[in-house]
Amino acid sequence: MLKELQLFLLGILLLVCVFFYQLDVKSSCLFSCLPPQKSQQDLGALLGHGRGIVFIETSERMEPTPLVSCAVESAAKIYPGHPVVFFMKGLYDTTWLPSNSTYPGFSLLSAIDNVFFFPLDMKRLFEDTPLLSWYIRINASVESNWLHVSSDASRLAIIWKYGGIYMDTDVISIRPIPEENFLAAQSSRYSSNGVFGFLPHHPFLWECMENFVEHYNSEIWGNQGPSLMTRMLRLWCRLGDFQEVSDLRCLNLSFLHPQRFYPISYPEWRRYYEVWDKDLSFNDSYALHLWNYMNKEGRTVVRGSNTLVENLCRKHCPRTYRDLIQGPEGSGTGTLSAGNK
């Protein structure tokens, strides 16, 4: 009888040990570890076919804001058969995820099948590109606009190496982009670098990286970003004005009409936070750039406000809307970040 009791107690002890071991493993991941099929993904194999959608975070921030979450979720929803890859400077191990309670946005996105997170290792990324010599010699701690400049460089290198579409983290996708090699017009003859796409090793991007280094000046806002794209576009193409809502073509490069991504221009960015005007259909748009860099007032997405941005979130990123967007009495979860651009 005593021996049976000892065996029973030993079994209970083993069960308790297993329970606490599993609890410790979970807490060491702070929520969960990436599923094997995600943690073992090779970046080259994932993006190598030029079909990826790329986002970048160059600060150490780990928790995507609701707007960032919406941008990534909407891309995953519009491109279900494409890998959506989020490069994060603050991420050092692709097998680790932050906690569900501390980082709800991160956990929400990691649960989407075609969303993948990778560390942003700039030195490694810039290898075999014109950007490496620039990166080695500069002192990031004293550079002006470093978060934006480093993002400008990183997006060029990633899309040159792997191909695909780059999007800023305040771009909400609403329908697929039917182009392979394209730039997005911000205005009639001025290019954005907030959205662009190319096949791997496109010579336009190589020349952009060379120009980035040759004309580097971080003190001039946009010099390494939209101004760079505009400079290079003018060297490559002699483009006239847009006619109606038609895109412009030059060689194997398309310059897409401002309506495709910028139907609301940057001086009017507050319209996204005003009550939705249903006359705004966006029938000619592939995605909407919300100009979050302009949002110095800290405007937020508020559940029940019937603003344009609330309606966009509800339709195009329903998980984010359900889990991260709060009403006016909320604790501030819906506050938007500065974004990359």
C-alpha positions in Angstrom: 0.0 0.0 0.0 2.8 2.4 0.9 4.6 1.6 -2.3 1.5 2.3 -4.4 1.1 5.6 -2.6 4.7 6.5 -3.3 4.3 5.7 -7.0 1.1 7.8 -7.1 2.8 10.8 -5.4 5.8 10.4 -7.8 3.4 10.5 -10.8 1.8 13.7 -9.4 5.2 15.2 -8.9 6.2 14.4 -12.5 3.0 16.0 -13.8 3.6 19.1 -11.8 7.2 19.3 -13.1 6.0 19.0 -16.7 3.4 21.7 -16.1 6.0 24.1 -14.7 8.5 23.3 -17.4 5.9 24.1 -20.1 5.0 27.3 -18.3 8.7 28.3 -18.1 9.2 27.6 -21.9 6.2 29.7 -22.7 7.4 32.5 -20.4 10.8 32.4 -22.0 9.2 33.1 -25.3 7.0 35.6 -23.5 4.0 34.3 -25.4 5.0 31.6 -27.9 7.7 30.6 -30.2 7.2 31.0 -33.9 5.7 27.8 -35.5 8.4 25.7 -37.0 7.2 26.4 -40.6 7.8 30.1 -39.9 10.9 30.1 -37.7 12.8 27.9 -40.2 11.9 30.0 -43.2 14.9 31.1 -45.3 14.6 34.8 -46.3 16.0 34.1 -49.8 13.6 31.2 -50.4 10.7 33.2 -49.0 11.3 36.4 -51.1 13.4 35.1 -53.9 10.6 34.8 -56.4 9.9 38.6 -56.3 6.4 38.2 -55.0 6.9 39.5 -51.4 5.3 42.5 -49.8 7.8 44.3 -47.6 7.5 46.5 -44.5 10.3 48.0 -42.5 10.7 49.3 -38.9 14.0 51.1 -38.4 13.5 52.1 -34.7 13.8 49.6 -31.8 10.0 49.6 -31.5 8.7 46.1 -31.2 4.9 46.7 -30.9 3.2 47.7 -34.1 0.7 50.5 -33.6 -2.9 50.0 -34.8 -2.1 51.8 -38.1 1.0 49.6 -38.7 -1.0 46.5 -37.8 -3.7 47.6 -40.3 -1.2 48.2 -43.0 0.4 44.8 -42.6 -2.9 42.9 -42.2 -4.5 44.6 -45.2 -1.6 43.6 -47.4 -1.8 40.0 -46.1 -5.5 40.1 -46.9 -5.2 41.5 -50.4 -2.2 39.3 -51.3 -3.1 35.9 -49.6 -0.7 33.9 -51.8 2.3 36.2 -51.2 4.7 36.4 -48.3 4.3 39.6 -46.3 7.6 40.2 -44.6 8.1 42.8 -41.8 11.8 43.7 -41.1 12.3 45.0 -37.6 15.4 46.6 -36.2 14.4 45.7 -32.7 14.0 42.0 -33.5 17.2 39.9 -33.0 15.8 36.4 -33.2 13.2 35.1 -35.6 12.2 32.3 -33.2 11.0 34.6 -30.5 7.8 36.5 -30.2 6.9 39.1 -27.5 4.1 38.5 -25.1 0.4 38.6 -26.1 -0.4 41.0 -23.2 2.6 43.3 -23.7 2.6 43.2 -27.5 -0.9 42.5 -28.8 -0.3 43.9 -32.2 2.8 41.8 -32.8 0.9 38.7 -31.6 -2.1 39.5 -33.9 0.1 39.8 -37.0 2.2 36.7 -36.1 -1.0 34.6 -36.2 -1.6 35.5 -39.9 -0.4 32.6 -42.0 1.4 34.7 -44.7 3.0 37.3 -42.4 6.7 36.8 -41.4 9.0 38.7 -39.2 12.8 39.1 -39.8 15.5 41.1 -38.0 16.7 44.1 -39.9 20.5 43.7 -40.1 21.6 46.6 -42.2 25.3 45.7 -42.6 24.4 42.3 -43.8 21.6 43.6 -46.0 23.9 46.2 -47.7 26.5 43.6 -48.6 27.1 43.3 -52.4 25.4 46.7 -53.0 26.8 50.3 -53.4 25.3 51.1 -49.9 27.8 49.1 -47.9 30.7 51.6 -48.2 28.3 54.4 -47.2 27.0 52.5 -44.2 30.4 51.6 -42.9 31.7 55.1 -42.9 28.8 57.1 -41.5 28.1 57.6 -37.7 24.4 56.8 -37.3 24.2 58.5 -33.9 24.9 62.0 -35.4 23.1 61.6 -38.7 20.0 63.8 -39.3 16.7 62.0 -39.9 18.5 58.7 -39.4 15.3 56.5 -38.9 14.0 57.7 -42.2 17.3 57.7 -44.1 18.2 54.2 -43.0 14.7 53.1 -44.0 15.2 54.7 -47.4 18.4 52.7 -47.9 17.0 49.5 -46.6 14.0 49.4 -48.9 16.2 49.9 -51.9 18.5 47.1 -51.0 15.7 44.6 -50.1 13.7 45.1 -53.3 16.9 45.1 -55.4 18.0 41.8 -53.9 14.7 40.0 -53.7 12.2 41.9 -55.7 8.6 42.5 -54.7 6.6 45.5 -53.4 7.7 47.8 -50.7 5.1 49.7 -48.6 5.4 52.3 -45.8 3.7 51.2 -42.6 0.9 53.7 -43.1 -0.3 52.3 -46.4 -3.6 50.5 -46.4 -4.0 48.0 -49.2 -7.4 47.9 -50.9 -6.8 45.9 -54.1 -3.9 44.2 -55.8 -1.3 46.2 -57.7 -1.2 44.8 -61.3 2.3 46.0 -62.0 5.8 44.5 -61.6 8.1 47.4 -62.1 6.6 50.6 -60.9 6.9 53.9 -59.0 4.0 55.7 -57.4 3.4 59.3 -58.4 2.8 61.6 -55.4 1.9 64.4 -57.8 2.2 65.0 -61.5 5.9 64.8 -61.9 7.1 63.9 -58.4 7.6 60.3 -57.2 7.0 58.8 -53.9 9.2 56.1 -52.3 6.4 55.1 -49.9 5.2 52.4 -52.4 7.2 50.9 -55.2 7.8 47.5 -56.8 10.4 45.8 -59.0 11.6 42.5 -60.1 14.9 41.3 -58.5 18.1 43.0 -59.6 16.4 45.7 -61.6 19.0 48.2 -62.9 16.9 51.2 -61.9 17.3 50.3 -58.2 21.0 49.7 -58.6 21.4 53.2 -60.0 19.2 54.6 -57.2 21.6 53.1 -54.7 24.6 54.6 -56.5 22.9 58.0 -56.5 22.0 57.6 -52.8 25.7 57.4 -52.0 26.9 59.9 -54.5 24.4 62.6 -53.4 24.0 61.7 -49.8 22.8 64.5 -47.5 20.7 63.5 -44.6 20.0 67.1 -43.6 17.7 67.7 -46.6 14.4 66.0 -45.8 13.5 63.5 -48.5 16.8 63.8 -50.4 17.5 60.0 -50.0 13.8 59.1 -50.5 11.2 60.6 -52.8 13.6 63.2 -54.1 16.0 60.4 -55.0 13.3 58.5 -56.9 12.3 61.6 -58.7 15.8 62.4 -59.7 16.4 58.9 -61.1 13.0 58.8 -62.9 13.9 62.0 -64.7 17.2 60.5 -65.8 15.5 57.4 -67.0 12.4 58.8 -68.7 11.1 61.8 -70.4 7.6 61.9 -69.0 4.8 64.3 -69.7 1.7 65.0 -67.6 -0.8 62.4 -66.7 -3.9 62.3 -68.8 -7.1 61.6 -66.8 -6.3 58.5 -64.7 -3.9 56.8 -67.1 -0.5 55.6 -65.9 2.7 56.6 -67.8 5.1 54.0 -69.3 8.8 54.3 -69.9 10.9 51.3 -71.1 9.9 48.5 -68.6 8.9 51.0 -65.9 5.5 52.3 -65.0 4.9 55.6 -63.3 1.5 55.2 -61.6 -1.1 58.0 -61.4 -1.4 59.8 -58.1 -4.9 58.4 -57.8 -3.4 54.9 -57.3 -2.0 55.7 -53.9 -2.5 59.4 -53.2 -6.1 60.3 -54.0 -5.8 62.5 -50.8 -2.7 64.7 -51.1 -0.5 65.5 -48.1 -1.9 69.0 -47.5 -5.4 67.4 -47.0 -4.2 64.5 -44.8 -6.7 65.4 -42.1 -9.6 64.2 -44.3 -8.7 60.7 -43.2 -9.7 61.7 -39.7 -12.9 63.5 -40.7 -16.4 61.9 -41.0 -16.4 59.7 -44.0 -17.6 61.3 -47.2 -19.1 58.5 -49.1 -18.4 60.2 -52.4 -14.8 59.1 -51.9 -14.9 55.7 -53.5 -11.2 55.1 -54.3 -12.2 53.1 -57.3 -9.0 54.0 -59.1 -6.7 53.3 -56.1 -4.7 50.2 -55.2 -3.8 51.4 -51.7 -4.0 54.5 -49.6 -1.0 56.3 -48.1 -2.3 58.0 -44.9 0.5 60.6 -44.6 1.1 59.6 -40.9 4.3 61.6 -40.8 2.1 64.7 -41.1 0.1 63.7 -38.1 1.9 65.8 -35.5 -1.4 66.3 -33.7 -1.6 62.7 -32.7 -5.0 62.0 -34.2 -6.2 58.6 -33.5 -8.5 55.9 -35.0 -11.6 55.9 -32.8 -14.2 53.1 -32.9 -17.7 54.5 -33.6 -16.4 57.9 -34.9 -17.4 57.1 -38.5 -14.3 58.8 -39.8 -12.7 57.7 -43.1 -9.8 56.0 -41.3 -12.1 54.1 -39.0 -14.1 52.8 -42.0 -10.9 51.8 -43.8 -9.7 49.8 -40.8 -13.1 48.1 -40.3 -13.2 47.0 -43.9 -9.5 46.2 -44.8 -8.0 45.1 -41.5 -10.9 43.6 -39.5 -8.7 41.7 -37.0 -6.9 45.0 -36.1 -10.2 46.8 -35.9 -11.7 44.1 -33.6 -8.7 43.8 -31.2 -6.8 47.0 -31.2 -9.1 49.9 -32.1 -10.9 51.3 -29.1 -13.8 53.7 -28.6 -13.4 57.3 -27.2 -13.4 55.9 -23.6 -10.5 53.6 -24.4 -7.0 53.7 -22.9 -5.3 54.9 -26.0 -4.6 51.7 -27.8 -5.7 53.3 -31.0 -3.0 56.0 -31.0 -1.0 56.0 -34.2 2.7 56.1 -34.5 4.9 58.4 -36.6 5.5 55.6 -39.1 8.4 55.5 -41.6 7.2 58.3 -43.8 
